Amino acid sequence: MDWPHSCFSLCWILWATSILRGERTADGKYAQKLFNDLFEDYSNALRPVEDTDKVLNVTLQITLSQIKDMDERNQILTAYLWIRQIWYDAYLKWDRDQYDGLDTIRIPSDLVWRPDIVLYNKADDESSEPVNTNVVLRYDGLITWDSPAITKSSCVVDVSYFPFDDQQCNLTFGSWTYNGNQVDIFNALDSGDLSDFIEDVEWEIHGMPAVKNVITYGCCSEPYPDITFTLILKRKSSFYIVNLLIPCVLISFLAPLSFYLPAASGEKVSLGVTVLLAMTVFQLMVAEIMPPSENVPLIGKYYIATMALITASTALTIMVMNIHFCGAEAKPVPQWARIVILKYMSKILFVYDVGESCTSPRHSKERDPHQKDYAETHRKGLKDRDNNIVRKKEINRLLNNDLGTQGENPKEADGYCARYVTLTRNIEYIAKCLKDHRTNNAKGIEWKKVAKVIDRFFMWIFFIMVFAMSILIIAKA
């Protein structure tokens, strides 16, 4: 074992440890001495300049760490900022050689003079000043003060294109009491620092440019400088598309389907009212989020337009149901309606009777039963005379045959003749009732077909309108 080498190493370690301990002791002793010497006659109540006519320059730098909340209804932006202020204090300087090369010390910020830079457009009842953290004091009098702050600032929110909107919120910082001839402010960077920004779930940051303004207020003739940081935000619309826009689009496409629902089901009006109530619920949800301003958001306009369409479709459904349930007391379908609606629109909208389809239409020579009944009714007057002659001949033939089989007794012949006359009248009455019933039934069926064609026409019109509104709101986004 090399004892001399081991002893040398041990001695060297002990000597280095003693040297470092002595330096720490010396540093602590000189820092305490420096602190006592600097603040022996120092006052933090006055502006630290040797010449009172000299301007004190303050460099301001803002780092945005997080957006805590954006309250659109109250138009308040809550942000977490790191604020750095740098200035020179003419009374806090020292010679490094006299204090063993000590060039910086850290002391509580309330011991030194601090610029009264505040957020001009704050919207908080409580104080939103920076936290009283330590300042870094350099030997040449340069003071660097880094402090975090949670600020609530007023922000004019324009929700015209919600949920596809962009917002610009200003953060204006300036001295509250010192004018530009006493304290001047400069921005360290051309924009706010976004390198440590924590991504927000609702907003995207597209920049934070900084601009210096010098304003002369009406109360005073001195200029008052300030620095305005404009926070450019873009809303992430995925949440609102999934939870507000897509359900609205799906519900709005149910409104035209009320025209496709058969009138006999009795649920046409109920469907329209249910869809209208659902849209009202979504409209109230949007109203709770948005500020009560004159600018109606884009999605709100879409809701209002959809609700107007649903209301119109419900009113038209009631009108169509009245047409559908026209009975025997109704007037016949007008000739123009029979030509325009039943002849042309029914073919364009593919509305067919039972047994018809677009692939196997009726034979062109086969006439519609309703039109056939009406044609027979129109020709009835022309055939009455021929029918009466034929009916009389048939009765005479039956009477002659019957009388021939029963004998030639005049009394019996008169009785059988009266019986056949009564039977003939009853048959004629039954036939007339059947014809009238068929005519009235054909009239009601014709009105039902008119209602069905009108239903189908409104269904396609409303489908086109809903689709056009959906495309329009997407295009504006």
C-alpha positions as CSV (number, residue, x, y, z in Angstrom):
1,M,0.0,0.0,0.0
2,D,1.3,3.5,-1.0
3,W,1.0,5.4,2.3
4,P,2.7,8.6,1.2
5,H,0.4,8.9,-1.9
6,S,-2.7,8.4,0.2
7,C,-1.7,10.9,2.8
8,F,-1.0,13.5,0.1
9,S,-4.4,13.0,-1.4
10,L,-6.1,13.4,1.9
11,C,-4.2,16.6,2.7
12,W,-5.1,18.1,-0.7
13,I,-8.9,17.4,-0.2
14,L,-8.8,18.9,3.3
15,W,-7.0,22.0,2.0
16,A,-9.5,22.5,-0.9
17,T,-12.5,22.1,1.5
18,S,-11.1,24.8,3.8
19,I,-10.5,27.2,0.9
20,L,-14.0,26.8,-0.4
21,R,-15.5,27.2,3.1
22,G,-13.4,30.3,3.6
23,E,-14.7,31.8,0.3
24,R,-18.3,31.2,1.3
25,T,-17.6,32.9,4.5
26,A,-15.9,35.7,2.7
27,D,-18.8,36.0,0.2
28,G,-21.4,36.1,3.0
29,K,-19.3,38.6,5.0
30,Y,-18.9,40.9,2.0
31,A,-22.5,40.6,0.9
32,Q,-23.6,41.6,4.4
33,K,-21.2,44.5,4.4
34,L,-22.3,45.6,0.9
35,F,-26.0,45.5,2.0
36,N,-25.3,47.6,5.1
37,D,-23.3,50.1,3.1
38,L,-25.8,50.5,0.3
39,F,-28.9,50.9,2.4
40,E,-27.4,52.9,5.2
41,D,-28.7,56.2,3.8
42,Y,-30.9,54.9,1.0
43,S,-34.6,55.8,0.6
44,N,-37.0,54.0,-1.8
45,A,-39.5,56.8,-1.8
46,L,-37.8,59.0,-4.4
47,R,-36.9,58.4,-8.0
48,P,-33.3,57.2,-8.0
49,V,-31.7,59.8,-10.3
50,E,-28.8,62.1,-9.5
51,D,-30.4,64.9,-11.6
52,T,-34.2,65.4,-11.1
53,D,-34.5,66.7,-14.7
54,K,-33.1,63.4,-16.0
55,V,-35.5,60.8,-17.4
56,L,-35.4,57.3,-15.8
57,N,-35.7,54.6,-18.5
58,V,-37.5,51.4,-17.7
59,T,-37.4,48.4,-20.0
60,L,-40.5,46.2,-19.9
61,Q,-40.7,42.6,-21.1
62,I,-43.9,40.4,-20.9
63,T,-43.9,36.6,-21.1
64,L,-47.2,35.0,-21.6
65,S,-47.3,31.7,-19.6
66,Q,-51.0,30.7,-19.8
67,I,-54.5,31.8,-20.7
68,K,-56.5,30.9,-17.6
69,D,-59.9,32.0,-18.9
70,M,-61.7,34.0,-21.6
71,D,-65.1,35.2,-20.3
72,E,-66.9,36.2,-23.5
73,R,-70.1,37.2,-21.7
74,N,-68.3,39.6,-19.3
75,Q,-65.5,40.4,-21.8
76,I,-62.7,39.7,-19.4
77,L,-59.4,37.9,-20.2
78,T,-57.6,36.2,-17.4
79,A,-53.9,35.6,-18.1
80,Y,-50.8,34.4,-16.2
81,L,-47.8,36.6,-17.1
82,W,-44.2,36.9,-16.2
83,I,-43.3,40.6,-16.0
84,R,-39.6,41.7,-16.2
85,Q,-38.7,45.3,-15.4
86,I,-35.2,46.6,-15.8
87,W,-33.9,50.1,-14.7
88,Y,-30.8,51.8,-13.3
89,D,-30.6,53.0,-9.7
90,A,-28.0,55.8,-9.4
91,Y,-27.7,55.2,-5.6
92,L,-27.1,51.5,-5.6
93,K,-23.6,51.1,-7.1
94,W,-20.4,49.8,-5.7
95,D,-16.8,48.9,-6.6
96,R,-16.4,45.2,-7.0
97,D,-12.8,45.2,-5.9
98,Q,-13.8,46.6,-2.5
99,Y,-16.1,43.7,-1.9
100,D,-14.0,40.8,-3.0
101,G,-15.3,40.9,-6.6
102,L,-19.0,40.6,-5.6
103,D,-20.9,41.8,-8.7
104,T,-24.6,40.9,-7.9
105,I,-26.8,40.5,-4.9
106,R,-30.5,39.5,-4.5
107,I,-32.6,41.5,-2.1
108,P,-36.3,42.0,-1.4
109,S,-38.0,44.2,-4.0
110,D,-39.7,46.4,-1.4
111,L,-36.4,47.7,-0.2
112,V,-35.6,49.5,-3.5
113,W,-37.5,52.1,-5.5
114,R,-39.8,50.4,-8.0
115,P,-41.6,52.0,-11.0
116,D,-45.4,52.1,-10.5
117,I,-46.1,50.4,-13.8
118,V,-49.7,49.0,-13.8
119,L,-52.1,47.4,-16.2
120,Y,-54.3,50.2,-17.5
121,N,-57.2,48.1,-18.7
122,K,-57.5,45.8,-15.8
123,A,-61.0,44.5,-14.9
124,D,-60.4,43.2,-11.4
125,D,-61.6,44.6,-8.2
126,E,-58.6,43.2,-6.4
127,S,-55.0,44.4,-7.0
128,S,-53.3,42.6,-9.8
129,E,-49.8,44.0,-9.2
130,P,-46.7,41.7,-9.5
131,V,-45.7,39.6,-6.6
132,N,-43.0,41.1,-4.3
133,T,-40.2,38.8,-5.4
134,N,-36.5,39.6,-5.0
135,V,-34.7,41.9,-7.4
136,V,-31.3,41.2,-8.8
137,L,-29.0,44.2,-8.1
138,R,-25.8,44.6,-10.2
139,Y,-22.7,46.5,-9.2
140,D,-23.4,49.3,-11.8
141,G,-26.9,50.0,-10.4
142,L,-28.8,47.8,-12.9
143,I,-31.9,46.3,-11.2
144,T,-33.8,43.4,-12.8
145,W,-37.1,42.6,-11.3
146,D,-38.9,39.3,-12.5
147,S,-42.3,38.6,-11.0
148,P,-45.3,36.6,-11.9
149,A,-48.8,38.1,-12.1
150,I,-52.3,36.9,-12.8
151,T,-54.1,39.7,-14.7
152,K,-57.7,40.3,-15.5
153,S,-58.0,42.7,-18.4
154,S,-61.0,44.0,-20.3
155,C,-61.2,42.7,-23.9
156,V,-63.7,43.8,-26.5
157,V,-65.1,40.4,-27.8
158,D,-66.6,40.3,-31.3
159,V,-68.7,37.1,-31.5
160,S,-70.1,37.7,-35.0
161,Y,-68.4,34.6,-36.4
162,F,-68.6,32.4,-33.3
163,P,-67.5,29.6,-33.1
164,F,-65.0,30.5,-36.0
165,D,-64.0,33.9,-34.5
166,D,-60.7,35.6,-34.0
167,Q,-60.1,37.9,-31.0
168,Q,-57.6,40.6,-30.2
169,C,-57.1,41.5,-26.6
170,N,-54.9,44.4,-25.5
171,L,-52.7,44.5,-22.4
172,T,-51.6,48.1,-21.8
173,F,-48.9,48.8,-19.3
174,G,-47.7,52.2,-18.1
175,S,-46.7,54.3,-15.1
176,W,-49.6,55.5,-13.1
177,T,-48.1,58.7,-11.7
178,Y,-44.9,59.5,-13.5
179,N,-45.1,61.2,-16.9
180,G,-42.8,60.7,-19.8
181,N,-40.4,63.4,-18.6
182,Q,-39.8,61.5,-15.4
183,V,-40.1,57.8,-16.3
184,D,-40.0,56.5,-19.9
185,I,-40.9,53.0,-20.9
186,F,-39.3,50.9,-23.6
187,N,-40.2,47.4,-24.8
188,A,-37.4,44.9,-24.7
189,L,-38.8,42.9,-27.7
190,D,-41.0,43.7,-30.6
191,S,-43.6,41.3,-29.2
192,G,-44.4,39.4,-26.0
193,D,-42.4,36.3,-25.3
194,L,-44.4,33.1,-26.1
195,S,-41.6,30.6,-25.7
196,D,-42.9,29.3,-22.4
197,F,-46.6,29.4,-23.3
198,I,-48.7,26.5,-22.2
199,E,-51.1,25.4,-24.9
200,D,-54.7,26.3,-24.3
201,V,-57.5,23.8,-25.0
202,E,-59.8,26.5,-26.5
203,W,-57.5,29.2,-28.0
204,E,-54.6,29.3,-30.4
205,I,-52.0,32.1,-30.0
206,H,-51.1,33.7,-33.4
207,G,-48.9,36.4,-32.0
208,M,-48.4,39.1,-29.3
209,P,-47.0,42.3,-31.0
210,A,-45.9,45.2,-28.8
211,V,-46.4,48.9,-29.6
212,K,-45.2,51.9,-27.7
213,N,-47.7,54.8,-27.5
214,V,-47.2,58.3,-26.2
215,I,-50.5,59.9,-25.2
216,T,-51.2,63.4,-23.9
217,Y,-54.4,63.5,-21.8
218,G,-56.7,66.4,-21.4
219,C,-55.9,66.9,-17.8
220,C,-52.2,67.3,-18.2
221,S,-49.8,68.7,-20.8
222,E,-47.0,66.1,-20.1
223,P,-46.9,63.0,-22.3
224,Y,-47.6,59.6,-20.8
225,P,-46.0,56.7,-22.5
226,D,-47.3,53.2,-22.4
227,I,-46.7,49.8,-24.1
228,T,-49.6,47.9,-25.6
229,F,-49.3,44.1,-26.1
230,T,-52.0,42.9,-28.5
231,L,-52.8,39.2,-28.0
232,I,-54.1,37.7,-31.2
233,L,-56.3,34.7,-30.4
234,K,-58.1,32.2,-32.7
235,R,-60.8,29.9,-31.2
236,K,-60.5,26.2,-31.6
237,S,-63.9,25.4,-33.0
238,S,-63.9,21.6,-32.8
239,F,-65.7,21.5,-29.4
240,Y,-68.5,23.7,-30.6
241,I,-68.8,22.0,-34.0
242,V,-69.3,18.6,-32.3
243,N,-71.6,19.8,-29.5
244,L,-73.6,22.7,-31.0
245,L,-73.3,22.8,-34.8
246,I,-73.6,19.1,-35.9
247,P,-76.7,18.4,-33.7
248,C,-78.3,21.5,-35.1
249,V,-77.7,20.4,-38.6
250,L,-79.0,16.9,-38.0
251,I,-82.1,18.3,-36.2
252,S,-82.7,20.8,-39.0
253,F,-82.8,18.0,-41.6
254,L,-85.7,16.4,-39.7
255,A,-87.9,19.4,-40.4
256,P,-88.4,18.5,-44.2
257,L,-89.2,14.9,-43.3
258,S,-92.4,16.0,-41.7
259,F,-93.7,16.5,-45.2
260,Y,-92.8,12.9,-46.1
261,L,-94.7,11.6,-43.1
262,P,-98.1,10.3,-44.1
263,A,-100.9,12.6,-43.0
264,A,-103.0,9.7,-41.7
265,S,-100.4,9.0,-39.1
266,G,-101.3,12.1,-37.1
267,E,-97.7,12.8,-36.2
268,K,-96.8,15.5,-38.8
269,V,-97.4,18.5,-36.5
270,S,-96.0,16.7,-33.5
271,L,-92.7,16.1,-35.3
272,G,-92.4,19.8,-36.3
273,V,-93.2,21.0,-32.8
274,T,-90.6,18.6,-31.3
275,V,-87.9,19.8,-33.7
276,L,-88.7,23.4,-32.9
277,L,-88.4,22.8,-29.1
278,A,-85.0,21.0,-29.6
279,M,-83.7,24.0,-31.6
280,T,-84.9,26.4,-28.9
281,V,-82.9,24.5,-26.3
282,F,-79.7,24.9,-28.4
283,Q,-80.4,28.6,-29.0
284,L,-80.7,29.1,-25.2
285,M,-77.3,27.3,-24.7
286,V,-75.6,29.7,-27.2
287,A,-77.3,32.7,-25.6
288,E,-75.9,31.8,-22.2
289,I,-72.3,31.8,-23.6
290,M,-72.5,34.9,-25.7
291,P,-72.5,38.5,-24.4
292,P,-75.8,40.4,-24.7
293,S,-74.7,42.5,-27.6
294,E,-76.2,43.6,-30.9
295,N,-73.9,41.4,-32.9
296,V,-75.7,38.1,-33.3
297,P,-73.2,35.2,-33.6
298,L,-73.0,33.2,-36.8
299,I,-74.3,30.1,-35.2
300,G,-77.1,32.1,-33.6
301,K,-78.2,33.3,-37.1
302,Y,-78.2,29.7,-38.3
303,Y,-80.4,28.7,-35.4
304,I,-82.8,31.5,-36.0
305,A,-83.0,30.8,-39.7
306,T,-83.5,27.1,-39.0
307,M,-86.2,27.8,-36.4
308,A,-88.0,30.0,-39.0
309,L,-87.9,27.2,-41.5
310,I,-89.3,24.7,-39.0
311,T,-92.1,27.2,-38.1
312,A,-92.9,27.6,-41.7
313,S,-92.8,23.9,-42.4
314,T,-95.2,23.3,-39.4
315,A,-97.6,25.9,-40.7
316,L,-97.5,24.4,-44.2
317,T,-98.0,21.0,-42.8
318,I,-101.2,22.1,-41.2
319,M,-102.4,23.6,-44.5
320,V,-101.6,20.4,-46.3
321,M,-103.4,18.3,-43.7
322,N,-106.5,20.4,-44.3
323,I,-106.3,19.6,-48.0
324,H,-105.7,15.9,-47.3
325,F,-108.8,15.5,-45.2
326,C,-111.2,17.2,-47.7
327,G,-114.2,15.0,-47.8
328,A,-117.4,14.7,-49.8
329,E,-118.5,18.2,-48.9
330,A,-115.5,19.7,-50.6
331,K,-115.6,21.2,-54.0
332,P,-114.1,19.2,-56.9
333,V,-110.4,19.8,-57.7
334,P,-110.1,22.8,-60.0
335,Q,-109.1,22.2,-63.5
336,W,-105.8,24.1,-63.2
337,A,-104.8,22.1,-60.1
338,R,-105.7,18.9,-61.9
339,I,-103.4,19.9,-64.8
340,V,-100.5,21.5,-63.0
341,I,-100.4,19.4,-59.8
342,L,-101.8,16.0,-60.8
343,K,-100.6,15.9,-64.3
344,Y,-97.2,17.5,-64.3
345,M,-95.9,18.0,-60.8
346,S,-96.8,14.4,-59.8
347,K,-94.6,13.1,-62.6
348,I,-91.7,15.5,-61.8
349,L,-91.8,14.6,-58.1
350,F,-92.4,10.9,-58.7
351,V,-95.7,10.8,-56.9
352,Y,-97.8,7.8,-58.0
353,D,-101.0,6.1,-57.0
354,V,-101.2,2.7,-55.4
355,G,-100.1,0.1,-57.9
356,E,-98.0,2.7,-59.9
357,S,-94.3,3.1,-59.8
358,C,-91.7,5.0,-61.8
359,T,-90.6,1.7,-63.5
360,S,-94.0,0.3,-64.3
361,P,-96.4,3.1,-65.0
362,R,-100.0,2.5,-66.1
363,H,-100.8,1.9,-69.7
364,S,-101.2,5.1,-71.6
365,K,-104.6,4.1,-72.8
366,E,-105.9,3.1,-69.3
367,R,-107.6,6.1,-67.8
368,D,-107.4,7.1,-64.1
369,P,-110.5,5.7,-62.2
370,H,-111.2,9.1,-60.7
371,Q,-111.1,10.7,-64.1
372,K,-113.2,7.8,-65.4
373,D,-115.9,8.4,-62.8
374,Y,-116.0,12.0,-63.6
375,A,-116.2,11.3,-67.3
376,E,-119.0,8.9,-66.7
377,T,-120.8,11.6,-64.6
378,H,-120.4,14.1,-67.5
379,R,-121.7,11.6,-70.0
380,K,-124.6,10.6,-67.8
381,G,-126.9,13.2,-69.1
382,L,-126.3,12.1,-72.7
383,K,-127.1,8.4,-71.9
384,D,-130.1,8.9,-69.6
385,R,-132.6,8.8,-72.5
386,D,-131.1,5.7,-74.1
387,N,-130.9,4.0,-70.6
388,N,-134.6,4.8,-69.9
389,I,-135.7,3.2,-73.2
390,V,-133.6,0.1,-72.6
391,R,-134.9,-0.1,-69.1
392,K,-138.5,0.1,-70.2
393,K,-138.0,-2.6,-72.8
394,E,-136.4,-4.9,-70.2
395,I,-139.3,-4.4,-67.8
396,N,-141.9,-5.1,-70.4
397,R,-140.0,-8.2,-71.4
398,L,-139.8,-9.5,-67.8
399,L,-143.5,-8.6,-67.2
400,N,-144.6,-10.4,-70.4
401,N,-142.6,-13.5,-69.5
402,D,-143.8,-13.5,-65.9
403,L,-147.4,-12.9,-66.8
404,G,-147.2,-15.6,-69.5
405,T,-146.2,-18.1,-66.8
406,Q,-148.7,-16.9,-64.2
407,G,-151.8,-16.9,-66.4
408,E,-153.9,-14.2,-67.9
409,N,-155.8,-13.1,-64.7
410,P,-156.0,-9.2,-65.0
411,K,-155.9,-8.7,-61.2
412,E,-152.8,-10.8,-60.7
413,A,-151.2,-9.1,-63.7
414,D,-151.8,-5.7,-62.1
415,G,-150.3,-6.8,-58.8
416,Y,-147.2,-8.3,-60.4
417,C,-146.7,-5.2,-62.5
418,A,-146.8,-2.9,-59.4
419,R,-144.4,-5.1,-57.6
420,Y,-141.9,-5.0,-60.5
421,V,-142.2,-1.3,-60.7
422,T,-141.3,-0.8,-57.0
423,L,-138.4,-3.2,-57.3
424,T,-137.1,-1.3,-60.3
425,R,-137.2,2.0,-58.5
426,N,-135.3,0.5,-55.5
427,I,-132.6,-0.9,-57.8
428,E,-132.3,2.5,-59.5
429,Y,-132.0,4.2,-56.1
430,I,-129.3,1.8,-55.0
431,A,-127.4,2.2,-58.2
432,K,-127.6,6.0,-57.9
433,C,-126.3,5.9,-54.3
434,L,-123.4,3.7,-55.4
435,K,-122.5,6.1,-58.2
436,D,-122.7,9.1,-55.9
437,H,-120.5,7.3,-53.3
438,R,-118.0,6.5,-55.9
439,T,-118.0,10.0,-57.2
440,N,-117.5,11.5,-53.7
441,N,-114.8,8.9,-52.9
442,A,-113.0,9.8,-56.1
443,K,-113.2,13.4,-55.2
444,G,-111.6,12.8,-51.8
445,I,-108.9,10.6,-53.3
446,E,-108.1,13.3,-55.8
447,W,-107.7,15.9,-52.9
448,K,-105.4,13.4,-51.1
449,K,-103.2,13.1,-54.1
450,V,-103.1,16.9,-54.4
451,A,-102.0,17.1,-50.8
452,K,-99.4,14.3,-51.3
453,V,-97.9,16.2,-54.3
454,I,-97.7,19.4,-52.4
455,D,-96.1,17.6,-49.4
456,R,-93.4,16.2,-51.7
457,F,-92.8,19.6,-53.3
458,F,-92.3,21.3,-50.0
459,M,-90.1,18.5,-48.7
460,W,-87.6,19.0,-51.6
461,I,-87.8,22.8,-51.2
462,F,-87.0,22.7,-47.5
463,F,-84.2,20.1,-48.0
464,I,-82.5,22.5,-50.5
465,M,-82.9,25.4,-48.1
466,V,-81.4,23.5,-45.1
467,F,-78.6,22.2,-47.2
468,A,-77.9,25.7,-48.6
469,M,-77.8,27.2,-45.1
470,S,-75.4,24.5,-43.9
471,I,-73.1,25.2,-46.8
472,L,-73.3,28.9,-46.2
473,I,-72.3,28.7,-42.5
474,I,-69.4,26.5,-43.4
475,A,-68.3,28.8,-46.2
476,K,-68.3,31.8,-43.8
477,A,-66.3,29.9,-41.3
